[in-house]
């Protein structure tokens, strides 16, 4: 076997690599060998066939072989569109990881009897109880059997960050939760299934972007539309009034600023990287205009939308936009201001 040094790097389509031999020559490492980024800059022993094609790489006892699919594809020249391809074989990594994996569930038998709760109500968790036991768990984690935590891809390598294999925090939390259930003779369930309020509009999330475009009616993807939040006291409904298409104006003296003039908002932006700054004028709707609006001009907030906003504990704006809409308070930048228009 020949000796070579492994050089790997992260690319858009996965890890790519090169073998540097002792004679100064090099050759690319096919992707189907599945070398993880953690093998970068390590010495390896390489095996090639009579045609000089790479068949095996050994790094510190870990063996990487050519996948069966690659062997079949190279051995059989496809001469007809009717020829059947070999059954797909997942990419193989080290030989010691090519075995079947089994999740170690149900390793603790269920209790023969049920221990009922001592109280009819759930006790508070924000204070210690003198009549109960309190403490903490000290846990030492030791890997006794081969461990594999995969990524989300179909033929995934071990979960890693910056080339360093790690166990995700969610996996650790799940394991600790199971140990806590065993130690406390209990079964933990979710008591709050509220959803976080999502405020990212028209971003890289395709389903969200499509829903936003369908609702607003804009054909320009990736653009956020302006609007005003209103409250109808008779029906107790919240709705968004779409702002008119903004106008542009030229002013190079100010940036990152705004002003309310003639029932409209003037917004000065600034440079963002190489993009030029743009100044906009947003016309605020008046009462007469709103009375003439049709249902298509309003975006009604459902009760679910309202509850999601109210339950959002991650909201950092120090004002409740729903309450501000009820009393007609104009919110410019997260701080409540006196009404300037109704």
ChimeraX attribute file (.defattr): number of C-alpha atoms within 10 A of each C-alpha:
attribute: neighborCount
match mode: 1-to-1
recipient: residues
	/A:1	11
	/A:2	11
	/A:3	17
	/A:4	24
	/A:5	20
	/A:6	23
	/A:7	18
	/A:8	21
	/A:9	14
	/A:10	13
	/A:11	9
	/A:12	6
	/A:13	7
	/A:14	11
	/A:15	17
	/A:16	19
	/A:17	20
	/A:18	17
	/A:19	22
	/A:20	19
	/A:21	18
	/A:22	11
	/A:23	8
	/A:24	8
	/A:25	9
	/A:26	14
	/A:27	13
	/A:28	14
	/A:29	19
	/A:30	16
	/A:31	15
	/A:32	18
	/A:33	21
	/A:34	22
	/A:35	25
	/A:36	23
	/A:37	22
	/A:38	15
	/A:39	17
	/A:40	16
	/A:41	14
	/A:42	13
	/A:43	18
	/A:44	23
	/A:45	18
	/A:46	20
	/A:47	16
	/A:48	13
	/A:49	9
	/A:50	6
	/A:51	6
	/A:52	8
	/A:53	10
	/A:54	18
	/A:55	16
	/A:56	17
	/A:57	26
	/A:58	17
	/A:59	18
	/A:60	10
	/A:61	12
	/A:62	14
	/A:63	20
	/A:64	21
	/A:65	21
	/A:66	19
	/A:67	19
	/A:68	17
	/A:69	17
	/A:70	15
	/A:71	11
	/A:72	13
	/A:73	12
	/A:74	10
	/A:75	9
	/A:76	10
	/A:77	9
	/A:78	12
	/A:79	7
	/A:80	7
	/A:81	7
	/A:82	7
	/A:83	9
	/A:84	8
	/A:85	12
	/A:86	11
	/A:87	9
	/A:88	9
	/A:89	11
	/A:90	14
	/A:91	20
	/A:92	22
	/A:93	23
	/A:94	19
	/A:95	12
	/A:96	11
	/A:97	15
	/A:98	11
	/A:99	10
	/A:100	5
	/A:101	10
	/A:102	7
	/A:103	7
	/A:104	7
	/A:105	6
	/A:106	7
	/A:107	7
	/A:108	8
	/A:109	6
	/A:110	9
	/A:111	9
	/A:112	6
	/A:113	6
	/A:114	9
	/A:115	9
	/A:116	8
	/A:117	9
	/A:118	7
	/A:119	7
	/A:120	7
	/A:121	7
	/A:122	8
	/A:123	9
	/A:124	8
	/A:125	7
	/A:126	6
	/A:127	7
	/A:128	10
	/A:129	11
	/A:130	7
	/A:131	6
	/A:132	6
	/A:133	7
	/A:134	8
	/A:135	5
	/A:136	5
	/A:137	9
	/A:138	6
	/A:139	8
	/A:140	5
	/A:141	7
	/A:142	6
	/A:143	6
	/A:144	6
	/A:145	6
	/A:146	9
	/A:147	11
	/A:148	16
	/A:149	15
	/A:150	15
	/A:151	12
	/A:152	9
	/A:153	7
	/A:154	9
	/A:155	14
	/A:156	15
	/A:157	20
	/A:158	18
	/A:159	17
	/A:160	17
	/A:161	12
	/A:162	9
	/A:163	16
	/A:164	12
	/A:165	16
	/A:166	13
	/A:167	15
	/A:168	13
	/A:169	9
	/A:170	9
	/A:171	11
	/A:172	12
	/A:173	11
	/A:174	11
	/A:175	12
	/A:176	14
	/A:177	14
	/A:178	15
	/A:179	14
	/A:180	15
	/A:181	13
	/A:182	14
	/A:183	10
	/A:184	10
	/A:185	11
	/A:186	14
	/A:187	10
	/A:188	10
	/A:189	6
	/A:190	5
	/A:191	6
	/A:192	6
	/A:193	6
	/A:194	10
	/A:195	12
	/A:196	14
	/A:197	17
	/A:198	12
	/A:199	8
	/A:200	11
	/A:201	16
	/A:202	20
	/A:203	15
	/A:204	11
	/A:205	10
	/A:206	11
	/A:207	11
	/A:208	15
	/A:209	19
	/A:210	15
	/A:211	13
	/A:212	20
	/A:213	20
	/A:214	11
	/A:215	11
	/A:216	16
	/A:217	11
	/A:218	13
	/A:219	10
	/A:220	10
	/A:221	14
	/A:222	15
	/A:223	14
	/A:224	16
	/A:225	18
	/A:226	15
	/A:227	18
	/A:228	14
	/A:229	21
	/A:230	23
	/A:231	19
	/A:232	11
	/A:233	10
	/A:234	6
	/A:235	7
	/A:236	9
	/A:237	15
	/A:238	22
	/A:239	19
	/A:240	16
	/A:241	20
	/A:242	18
	/A:243	15
	/A:244	14
	/A:245	12
	/A:246	16
	/A:247	11
	/A:248	13
	/A:249	13
	/A:250	9
	/A:251	10
	/A:252	12
	/A:253	6
	/A:254	12
	/A:255	15
	/A:256	11
	/A:257	11
	/A:258	17
	/A:259	12
	/A:260	15
	/A:261	10
	/A:262	9
	/A:263	13
	/A:264	15
	/A:265	17
	/A:266	21
	/A:267	20
	/A:268	21
	/A:269	17
	/A:270	16
	/A:271	11
	/A:272	8
	/A:273	7
	/A:274	6
	/A:275	8
	/A:276	9
	/A:277	14
	/A:278	16
	/A:279	21
	/A:280	17
	/A:281	20
	/A:282	19
	/A:283	20
	/A:284	19
	/A:285	18
	/A:286	11
	/A:287	9
	/A:288	8
	/A:289	9
	/A:290	13
	/A:291	8
	/A:292	9
	/A:293	11
	/A:294	8
	/A:295	8
	/A:296	12
	/A:297	15
	/A:298	19
	/A:299	17
	/A:300	17
	/A:301	13
	/A:302	12
	/A:303	11
	/A:304	10
	/A:305	12
	/A:306	14
	/A:307	13
	/A:308	16
	/A:309	20
	/A:310	15
	/A:311	13
	/A:312	14
	/A:313	10
	/A:314	10
	/A:315	15
	/A:316	8
	/A:317	10
	/A:318	10
	/A:319	14
	/A:320	15
	/A:321	19
	/A:322	17
	/A:323	11
	/A:324	18
	/A:325	18
	/A:326	16
	/A:327	13
	/A:328	17
	/A:329	18
	/A:330	20
	/A:331	17
	/A:332	12
	/A:333	11
	/A:334	13
	/A:335	12
	/A:336	15
	/A:337	12
	/A:338	9
	/A:339	12
	/A:340	10
	/A:341	13
	/A:342	12
